[in-house]
Amino acid sequence: MRRVTSHSTRSRGAGAEADDATRGSAIKLTAEVLTRLITLATTLLIIRELGVERWDVFGRLWFVAPLVAEWAEFGLQATATRALAAGTLSLRALARARATLFVLVGAAVLAVAATPLAASVERGAPSWLHLGILAILALYFALSGWGEFLGVALRCRGARIQEGLVLLILRAGALALAAAALASGAGLAELAWALVLSTAPALALGAWLLVRHPTSFPGEDAPVGRVLRLAAPLAVYAGLLLLSPRVEGLVLSWTRIDAEASIFLAALNLFWPLSLVPQAVASGAMPALTREAQAGAGLVRRRTAATLALFAAPAAVGLFLVAPALVPIILDADFAPAARWLRILSLALVPMFLNGLLSWALIAAERASLLPRLVATRIVVAFLLALILVPRFGATGAAVGFVIAELLLLLLGVRAAGAAGFSVPVAQPIAVSLVATVPMALAVWGVRDNLPLALAVGFVTYAATLAAVWHLLPGPARRLLGVSAGARPSGDPPREVKP
């Protein structure tokens, strides 16, 4: 395999790489916050308009459909994140492999959902399993994945703002057409088709922007079979990662026929947008992480870990405090039990945020083959915990199992990164961020029943705390964030990039 191209190995200072990672993370995070807020609005609109009874069917299908769509993804988006940054594979090769899988998986889904086989499958399945609607939703998630894939390609070509624009239009289109379908009294199938159609403008824009932003380092135009072999470890990882947070919900859905399962799924849909913050921050830093892994040293991991910890701690504490006030406003009184499950799930935010960075760090260090083992261990433990806790405690047991499984994954990820020679500091950032959150927690506690006031007080208090720490303890604060004015470039030669 040829060596990495000069654009990915040019000598840069450690501080410059950390700054580049911060810029990339900031742009990506801003785009993700905007787009995920729109996604959350879309989900909440659907939940509120459908009500508990119809959401009990649509929500479970919405929960399962991404697992079906993942077969057409096969880890190619994560593969592209590194391969395009390092110049080892061409966009043409990656897109060709993805298109091949899209056609094959689509044909298989249609063969099951649009033939007499569907009726025989549905007869032996739970009453909520409608294969036709599931197939349409899987198509929606697969096409959304294409939009995100085009965004990755734009990011690797330096068009980070354009990536955000594509994602913004992708999510806004879903909100607009879902609202139109619900306003017209559409059924569940019509609502699913509206979501499918909503992806068209973003896909067209993404393709057009890629033409306008060519790359000088196209990479190797490898055949489909070779690309899929290279992507296989990440395909297994991506599938397991998608299944991982769904284990508890799936066990609950298959063992409980009452509304508790659908209300728990509504709580998860409120919780999941927060879990995408670490993916945005870490993937935005991925080009710099890759270069740091090639150089063998740098400040990118330290600063990114500190950034994620400083986001995670106030998010976890804030969600725990305001969950009872949040649920009635966002949903309605029928979903009130979701508040106590959200409070338990909030305890998983800190490990979840750092787990996102650890995953990308292992990919950058060319240790992607470790990821399936780590996530598979988390899934096995989560499944065993769900089998033990869900029958006795219901959704409360599912939430507790989720937290324990995320803590286990954090411990395994830290150990794996250290063994790979690309360790990520997590203990100090977590400890510092939790201490820094104490003034915010005390301030929010007194106004926790007033959601707008609690959010405002929490934001102002936390920002003031961080500003005071930066002013009073500049040395420790700079070390925590990896800010080094005199950083020198590493003298280690770049390593050869292997798939």
N, C-alpha and C positions, 0 to 999 in steps of 0.2 A: 504493500500500500504506500502510495506516495506520501511525502511529508506534508504537513499543513502549509498552506500558502502564507505568503509574507504578511498579508493583512491580519492574520490571526496570531502572529508570533512576533510582531515588531516589539522591540524593547520599550517598555513603558514602566514608569515608576509605580510602586505599590499603591501610593496615594492616588495616582491618576486612574489606576484600574478601579479602586474603590469608588472614586468619584463617578466613573463611567457606570459602574453597577448601580450607584444611587440614582443617577439620572434615568437609567433604563427602568429601574424599579419604580421611580416616581411617575414616569409617563405611563407605564403599564398599570400601576395601581390606580392612577386617576381614571384611566379608561375603564378598568375593571369595576371601580366603585360606581361610576355612572351606569355602565351597562348592567351590572348586577342589581343595582337599585331598580332598573327598568324590569329586569327578569323577576325580581321579587314582587314588583307591582303587578306584573302579568300573573304570577302564581296566586297572589292574594286576590286579584280580581276574579280569577277562575274559582277559587275556593268560596269566596263570598257569594258569587252569583249562582253557583251550583248548589250551595247548601250542603249540609252534612250527608244527606241521603245520596245525591248524585255524585258528590265528591268521593263518597265511599267506593264507588266504581271507578271513576275517572282518576282519582288520586292513586289508587293502587296500580292502574295501568301506567300512569305517569311515572311511577316509581320503578316499574320493571322495564319500560321501553328503552332507557339508555343502555341496559345490559344487552339487549338485542342489537342495538345500533353499534355497540362497541366492536362487534365482529367485523364490521366494515371499516373500522378505524385501525385495528391491529397494531396499535402503538406507533403509527406512522407520524402522528403529530409530535410526539416526544422525540422520535428519531430525527425529524426535521429540525427541531430546535437546536440540536447539537450539530447534525451533519451539515446544515446550511451555514451555521456560524463558523465551522471548521473547514468548510469547503471540500468535504469528502464525497458528498452525493449531490447530484443536480436536482433542481426542483422538478424538472421534467420526469426524471426517474421516480421520484417520490409520488408525484401526481398520477403517473401511469399505474403504479402499484395500487394506489388508493382507489382509482377508478375501476380497476379490475376487481378488487374486493367488493366495491359498491354494487357492481352488477351481479356478482356471484351470490352475495348475501341477499340482495334484493330478490333474486329469482327463487332462492330457498324459502324466504319468508312468504312470498306470494304462493308458492306451492303448498304451504301449510295453511295460510290464512284465507285464501280465495278458492279453495277446493272443498269437496265433501269431507276431507280429512278434518277440517276445522270443527264440524259438528261433533264428530266422535271424540275429539280432544276436549271440547267444552263440556261434553256430558260427564266426563270423569273429573272435571276441575271445579274449583270454587265458583260460585255464581257470578263473581265480579270479572272473571276472565273472559273477555270478548276479543277473540283473536283478530278480527277485522280492525277494530279500533287500535289494538296494540300494534298492528302492522303499520297503520298510518302514523302513529306517534313515533314508532321506530324510524320511519322515513324522515320525520321532522328532525329528530335528534341527529340522524346521519347527515342531513343537509346542513344543519347547524354546525356540525363538526367540520364540514368543508369550509364554511365561513371562517372558523377559527384557524384552520390549516392555512388558508390564504393570509390570514393575519400574521401567523408565524413567519411565513415567507417574507412578508413586508417588513417585519421587525428585523429579520436577519439581513435585509438589504438596507437597513438604516432608516426605514420609513415608519418610525414608531407611532407618530401622530396619525398617519394614514391607517395603520392597523387599528388604532382606537376608533377611527371613523367607521371602518367596516363593521366592527363589533357593535358600535352604537346603533347603526342602521339595522343590523341583524336583530338586536333585542327590541328596538323601537318598533320594527315591523311586526314582531310577534305580539306586542302589546296592542298595537292599533288594530290588527285583524282579529285578535281574540276579543277585544272590546266590541268590534263591529258584529262579530258572529253571535256573541252573547246578547247584544242589544236586539238582534233580529230574532231571538228565540231559537237559535240553532240547537240541534241535538249534539250528543257527544261526538258522533262521527263527523258532523259538519264543523264542529269546533276544532277537531284534530286536523281536518283538511285546511282550514283557515291558517293554522300554524305552519303547515307545510308550505303554502303559498307565500307566507311572510318572509321566507328566506331568499326569494328570488332577487330583490333589489341589492342586498348585501353581496350575494355571490357575483352578480354582474359588476358591481363596483370594485370588488376585490380583484377580479380578473383584469379589469381595465387598469387599475393602479399598478399591478405587477408589470404590465406591458410598459408603463411609463417609468418604472424604476428597475431597469435591467441591472444585472450584477456583472462585475468584472471577473468574478471567480465562480464560474458555473458549477464546478464539481464534476464528478464522474457520472456519465449517463448509463448507469448500471441496469441490467435487465430486471424484470419484475421478480423473478425467483430469488435473485441475489438480494434485492432490497428487502424482500419479506424475510429472508433468513437473518439479515442484519437487524431487522426490527423485531424478530421473534421474542427476545428477552423482554423488551419493552411492551410487546403486545400482551404477553402473559402478565406483566406487572400492571399495565393499564386496566386489563380486565379485572384483575384481583383488586386493584385500587378502587374501581367503580363498584365492585361488589362489597368491598370492605365496610363502608358506612351503612350499607343496606341490609346487613345480616340480621340485625335486631328487628328492623322493620319487616323483613320478609318472614321471619319466624313468627312475629306477632300477627302478620296478615294471614298466614296459613293456619294459625292455631286459634285465632279469635275471629268470630264472625260478627261481633257487635261493633258499635261505632268507636270503641276505644282505639282500634288499630288505625282508622282513618284520621282520628284526631291527633294521634301520635305522629302520623305522616305529615299532618299540617304543621306540627311543631318542628319536625325535621326540615320542612321547606322554609320555615322562618330562620332556622339555624344555619343551613347550608351556605347561604350567601357569605356569611362571615368566614367560612372555611376556604373560600376562594381568594381571600386576601393574601395568604402566604404563597399561593400558586402565582399570583400576579407579581408579588415582590421578588420571589426567587426566579421565576422565568424571565422577568425583566433584567435581572442580574446575570442571567445564564451566559451571555457572551463573555462577560468579565470573569465569571466563575470558570469557564472553559479555559481561558487564557491563564488564570491563576493555577489551575491544575497542570497545565503544560509547563508553566514556569517553576512550579514546585513551592512557591511561597507568595504571600501577599496579604492584604487586609480585607479582601472582599468578603470572605466568610464571616469574619468578626463583625464587620459593620452590618451585614445583612441579618445576622443572628440578633444583634442588638436592636435593629429596626423592627424585626418581627416580634421580639419579646415586648418592646415598648408599645406595640399595637395590641398584642394579645392580652396583656394583663388588664388594661382598662376595659377592653371589650368583654372579658370574662366577668370581671367584678360588676361592671355596669349592667350586663344582661341578667346576672343573678339578682341584682337589686330591683330592676324595673320590670322584670318579666310579668308579674301580676297586673301591672298597669298597662303593659304593652299589648297583651293578647286581646283584651276587649276592644281596644281601639283599632288594631290591625285586622282582627277577625270579627267575631261577635260572641254573644253570650254562650252559644252552643259549643264553642271551642274553648271554654274557660279552663278545663282540665289541662290544656296544653301548657299553661303557665308553670305548673310544678315540674313538668318534664323538661321545659326549657331551662329551668334553674339548675337541674342536674346536668343537662348537656353543656351548660356554660362552663362547667369544670373541665371539660375536654378541650377548650379553646387554646390554652397555652401549649399543651403538648402537640395539638394539631397544627398550630402555626409553625412550630419548630420542625415538625415532621415534614412539612412541605419543603423546607430548606434542605434538610438532610437527604431527601430523595433527589433533588436537583444536584446536590453536591456529589452524590455517588454517580450520577449520570455524567457530570463534568469530569470526574476522575476515571471514567471508563470502567466503572464497576456496576453497570446497569444490571448485570446478571445476578447481583445480590438482592435486588429489589423484589423479585417475585417471592423469594424465600421469606423475606421480612414480612411482606404483606400477607402471604399465605399463613404464616404463624399467627398474625393478628386475626385473620379470619377464623382459623381453627379455634383459637381461644374465645373469640366473640361468639362463635356458634355454640360452643360448649356452655359458655355463660348464659346465652339466651335459652338453651334447653333447660338449664337449671333454674334461672330466675324468672323467665316469662310466664311459665305455667302458674307459678305461685304469686308473683307480684305484678304481672301484666306489663303495661308500658313503663312503669317505674323500674322494674327489673331490666327492661330493654335499655333504658337510659343509663342505668348504673353500669351495665355491661359495656356499653359504648365507651364510657369514660375509662374504665379499667383497660380496655383493649387499646385505646390511644396512648395511655401511659406506657403500656408494654412496648408498643411500636416505637415510642421515643427512646426508650432504653436500648432496644435492639438497634435502632438507627445510629445512635451515638457510638455504640460499640463497633458497628460495621464501618462507619466513616473513619474511626481511629485505626482499625485494622487495615483499611485501604490506604493509609498514609495521607489522608486528606481530612483530618479531624475538624469538627465544627464546635466551637465553644458555645455551650447552651446553659450551663449551670449558673454562671455569673450573670448573664443577661436576664435570665428568669428571676433570679433573686433580686437584682436591682430594680427590675420593672415592677415586681410585686410590692416592694417597699415604697416605690414612687407612687403607687396607686392608693396607698393608705389615706392620704389627705382627701383624695377624690371620693373614696368610699365613705368616709365620715361626712363629707358635705352632702353627698347624694342621699345618704340614709334618711336625713330629715325631710327630704322632699320627694321620696321615691314614689309616692302615690300620684304625683303630678308629673306626667311623662315629659311634656315640653320643658318644664322648669328643671327637672332632673337632668335631662340631656344637656341643657345650657350650663347648669351649675357644674356638672361633671366635666364638660369640655374645658371650661374656663379654669377650674381648679387644677386639672391635670396639666394643662398648658403652662399655668403659672408655676406649678411644682417643677416641671422640666426646665423652665427658664431659670428658676432660682438655683437648681442644681448646676446648670451650665455656668452660671455666674459665680457661685460660691465655691464650686469644686471643678474648675475647668480641667485640671490634669486628669483626674479619674474619668470624667465625662468623655474627654477626648480619647483616652485609652479604650474605654468601653465601645465607642463608635468607630474605632479604627482610624482616627484622624491623626495623621502624622505629617507634619510640615516638612520634615527632613528625610522622608522615605526615599530609599534608593532602589533602582531596579534590581531585580534578582539576577545574579550572574549565572544561574543554572541554565543550561541549554534546553530548548524546547524538546519535549518528548515526541516520538513518532505517534501519530494518531492512528489508532486501530479501531475498527468498527465494533 
